[in-house]
Amino acid sequence: MLKKQTVWLLTMLSLMIVLSVYYMTSPDNGGDLAYFDQGENTSEEAASTDTSEDEATEGEQDANVDDISNLGEDQLFTTIRMEIQDERSQSKDRLNDVVASSSASVEEKNEARDEMNQLDEISRKESVLEESIIAAADYSDVLVRHEDDKVLVHVKQTEQLSNSEVVNIMQMVRDEFGDVTVDVDYQPAEG
């Protein structure tokens, strides 16, 4: 039992770290995806010897942005996809443990199987949507994430999305996921 608790704790800590970096690097305008400056960042702020809390926090944020922007824009969506897949794999492993457990009731095992099937279905729908959206308008890349009755769609292309493109994407998501809240976000692609 200790092993499961340790894995669970490490999973939650990893998730907290990923979300912390995500929220610290997101723009203040309420967008759902962090944008990174591809220009050279000055390290004067991070190297400052002033010990005020504001400047220390600013230096930490600069360091986090540098780490993530070193991934490159092309790898950002891939990295996020891998993190989502990792989280879901860990959830499925936990659910498999419930199904294989001799102490779990039949009802708990059925709920675990249903939840595993739901995770597989969500992953399949996200993948289908990404391929469909890319095929529909030949975007550079598309990332679809389903989170708590909300679907986030991040589109990477060289030009801003038009209103009709956003409406088409929202309709495609609703055709696949049903009546859910849809956020469509644009990220500029190198080009």
BELCOR-V476075 format. One record per pair of residues at least 4 apart in sequence whose C-alpha atoms are under 8 Angstrom apart, sorted by the first residue. I is the first residue (numbers start at 0). GAP is how many residues later the second one is. Records with the same first field share a line. If there is no record, write none. Layout:
I: GAP + GAP
This chain:
0: 4
1: 4
2: 4
3: 4
4: 4
5: 4
6: 4
7: 4
8: 4
9: 4
10: 4 + 76 + 79
11: 4
12: 4
13: 4
14: 4
15: 4
16: 4
17: 4
18: 4
19: 4
20: 4 + 43
21: 4 + 11 + 12
22: 11
23: 37
24: 9 + 10 + 36 + 39 + 40
25: 4 + 5 + 6 + 7 + 8 + 9
26: 4 + 6 + 7 + 8
30: 154
31: 120 + 153
32: 121 + 152
34: 152
35: 29 + 33
36: 4 + 32
37: 31
40: 25
42: 4
43: 4
44: 10 + 13 + 14
45: 9 + 10 + 12 + 13 + 14 + 16 + 17
46: 12
47: 7
49: 5 + 6
50: 4 + 5
51: 4
52: 4
53: 4
54: 4
55: 4
56: 4
57: 4
58: 4
59: 4
60: 4
61: 4
62: 4
63: 4
64: 4
65: 4
66: 4
67: 4
68: 4
70: 4 + 5
71: 4
72: 4 + 116 + 117
73: 4
74: 4
75: 4
76: 4 + 64 + 65 + 66
77: 4
78: 4
79: 4
80: 4 + 62
81: 4
82: 4
83: 4
84: 4
85: 4
86: 4
87: 4 + 31
88: 4
89: 4
90: 4
91: 4 + 24 + 27
92: 4
93: 4
94: 4 + 17 + 18 + 20 + 21
95: 4 + 16 + 17
96: 4
97: 6 + 10 + 11 + 14
98: 5 + 9 + 10 + 11 + 13 + 14
103: 4 + 5
104: 4
105: 4
106: 4
107: 4
108: 4
109: 4
110: 4
111: 4
112: 4
113: 4
114: 4
115: 4
116: 4
117: 4
118: 4
119: 4
120: 4
121: 4 + 24
122: 4
123: 4
124: 4 + 51 + 52
125: 4 + 18 + 19 + 20
126: 4 + 17
127: 4
128: 4 + 15 + 43 + 44 + 47
129: 4 + 12 + 13 + 14
130: 4
131: 4
132: 4 + 5 + 6 + 9 + 36 + 39
133: 4 + 5 + 6 + 7 + 8
134: 4
138: 16 + 17 + 18
139: 15 + 16 + 17 + 49
140: 14 + 15 + 16
141: 11 + 12 + 13 + 14
142: 9 + 10 + 11 + 12
143: 7 + 8 + 9 + 10
144: 6 + 7 + 8
145: 4 + 5 + 6
146: 4 + 5
148: 31 + 32
149: 30 + 31 + 32 + 33
150: 22 + 29 + 30 + 31 + 32
151: 30 + 31 + 32 + 33
152: 29 + 30 + 31 + 32
153: 30 + 31 + 32 + 33
154: 29 + 30 + 31 + 32
155: 30 + 31 + 32 + 33
156: 29 + 30 + 31 + 32 + 33
157: 30 + 31 + 32 + 33
158: 29
159: 26 + 28
160: 4 + 5 + 25
161: 4
162: 4
163: 4
164: 4
165: 4 + 18
166: 4
167: 4
168: 4 + 15
169: 4 + 12 + 13 + 14
170: 4
171: 4
172: 4 + 5 + 9
173: 4 + 5 + 6 + 8
